[in-house]
């Protein structure tokens, strides 16, 4: 729950608690909070056990975390293997193909045979004079 709390945050919370409750009432407040948290945990565990009992003996090893979609997919479809999201992302990443296409567009004469090369410069075509009697 508090896995991302750093030392600075803890010091800030401690100073705030001392300022709000005072040094005399702070131990009593901490006891009340820890007692409340113990009751909530006990209630939660009792509810879990009651659900397991209601489901029957075949679900005694049932874990509620298995209902999370990622855990469910990992456990039932991938046999516990990791999802390998980096591999999927790299396979679906179009950047490599787009880079190759951009290089091909920038240098069209790179791999084209000499007969198929097209000049993109605007040079006027060579015109011959029209001679109506030539035909």
C-alpha positions in Angstrom: 0.0 0.0 0.0 2.7 2.5 1.0 5.5 0.9 -1.1 6.3 4.1 -3.0 6.6 6.4 0.1 10.1 7.8 0.4 11.9 9.0 3.5 11.0 12.6 2.8 7.3 11.8 2.7 7.6 9.9 6.0 9.3 12.7 7.7 6.7 15.2 6.4 3.9 12.9 7.7 5.5 12.6 11.1 5.9 16.4 11.4 2.3 16.9 10.3 1.1 14.4 12.9 3.0 16.0 15.7 1.7 19.4 14.7 -1.9 18.3 14.4 -2.2 16.0 17.4 0.6 17.3 19.7 3.3 15.3 21.2 1.1 14.3 24.2 -1.9 12.8 22.2 0.2 11.3 19.3 0.9 7.9 20.9 -2.8 7.5 21.7 -3.8 8.4 18.2 -1.2 5.9 16.7 -2.7 3.2 19.0 -6.2 4.0 17.8 -5.2 3.9 14.1 -3.2 0.6 14.4 -6.2 -1.0 16.3 -8.5 0.2 13.5 -6.3 -1.3 10.8 -6.0 -4.6 12.7 -9.8 -4.8 12.9 -10.2 -4.0 9.1 -7.6 -6.7 8.3 -9.4 -9.2 10.5 -12.8 -8.4 9.0 -11.3 -8.7 5.5 -9.7 -12.1 6.3 -13.0 -13.3 7.9 -14.9 -12.3 4.8 -12.4 -14.2 2.5 -12.7 -17.3 4.7 -16.5 -17.1 4.6 -16.5 -16.9 0.8 -14.1 -19.8 0.6 -16.3 -21.9 2.9 -19.4 -21.0 1.0 -17.7 -22.0 -2.3 -17.0 -25.5 -1.0 -13.9 -27.6 -0.4 -12.7 -27.6 -4.0 -12.1 -23.8 -3.7 -10.1 -23.8 -0.5 -6.9 -22.8 -2.4 -8.8 -20.0 -4.2 -7.0 -16.6 -4.2 -8.9 -13.4 -4.8 -5.9 -12.0 -6.6 -6.5 -14.6 -9.4 -9.6 -12.5 -10.4 -7.4 -9.7 -11.6 -7.4 -9.8 -15.4 -3.6 -9.9 -15.8 -3.2 -12.6 -13.2 -6.1 -14.6 -14.7 -4.6 -14.5 -18.2 -1.1 -15.3 -17.0 -2.3 -18.2 -14.9 -4.8 -19.8 -17.2 -3.7 -18.9 -20.7 0.1 -18.6 -20.4 0.6 -21.3 -17.8 2.3 -18.9 -15.4 4.7 -17.5 -18.0 5.3 -13.8 -18.1 3.3 -11.8 -20.7 6.5 -10.7 -22.5 5.0 -7.3 -23.3 8.3 -5.9 -24.5 8.4 -8.6 -27.2 4.8 -7.8 -28.3 5.5 -4.1 -28.3 8.6 -4.5 -30.5 6.8 -6.8 -32.9 3.9 -4.3 -33.3 6.2 -1.3 -33.5 6.1 0.1 -37.1 9.1 2.3 -36.7 11.6 -0.1 -38.3 9.4 -0.5 -41.4 8.7 3.2 -41.6 12.4 4.0 -41.4 13.2 1.6 -44.2 10.4 3.1 -46.3 11.6 6.6 -45.7 15.1 5.7 -46.7 13.8 4.1 -49.9 11.8 7.2 -50.7 14.8 9.5 -50.1 17.1 7.4 -52.3 15.0 5.9 -55.1 18.0 5.0 -57.3 19.7 3.0 -54.6 18.6 -0.5 -55.6 16.8 0.2 -58.9 18.3 -1.1 -62.2 19.6 1.5 -64.6 16.6 1.1 -67.0 14.1 1.7 -64.3 15.6 4.8 -62.8 13.5 7.8 -63.0 14.9 11.3 -63.0 12.8 13.7 -60.8 14.5 16.8 -62.2 12.5 19.0 -64.6 14.3 18.8 -67.9 12.3 19.6 -70.9 11.9 16.7 -73.4 13.8 17.0 -76.7 11.4 18.3 -79.4 11.9 17.8 -83.1 10.6 20.4 -85.5 7.2 19.5 -87.0 7.3 18.8 -90.7 3.9 18.3 -92.3 5.3 17.0 -95.5 7.4 14.3 -93.8 4.6 11.8 -93.7 
